[in-house]
Amino acid sequence: MSEMLRGITGQSIKPAVNQPGHGISKNVNFAGILQQAVNKQKLKFSGHALERLGLRNSTISERAQQKLEDAVAKAAAKGAKEALIWLDNTAYVVSIKNRTVITAVTKEAMKENVFTNIDCAVIMD
């Protein structure tokens, strides 16, 4: 058997053995670490969303932005990709993966609107 473990150079080849301190720890929760990294990223607004908010003279307060970020985190935790977030009489369509607000529609501008290509809805107070 030891003859079979010799390489071309004539040196013995040692089989791989798990050594303490090497490899992946069983206590590491990759999904948790990834979620923390994603949550640290700031929410961005697309040019289209900013234009929509500007046309309706709508602004977003720091409190509302924090609530939006909380809603994005909740949607991400459920595995959502594109979410409709209802906050302060405004509907925001958000790319969860990119953490980007794609568009925003105020209640006043919403007349028989249909939102497509979303897989999640988050209603915030």
HELIX and SHEET records of a PDB file:
HELIX    1   1 PHE A   30  LYS A   40  1                                  11    
HELIX    2   2 GLY A   47  LEU A   55  1                                   9    
HELIX    3   3 GLU A   62  ALA A   77  1                                  16    
SHEET    1   A 5 LYS A  44  PHE A  45  0                                        
SHEET    2   A 5 THR A 100  THR A 106  1                                        
SHEET    3   A 5 THR A  90  SER A  95 -1                                        
SHEET    4   A 5 GLU A  82  LEU A  87 -1                                        
SHEET    5   A 5 CYS A 120  ILE A 123  1                                        
END                                                                             
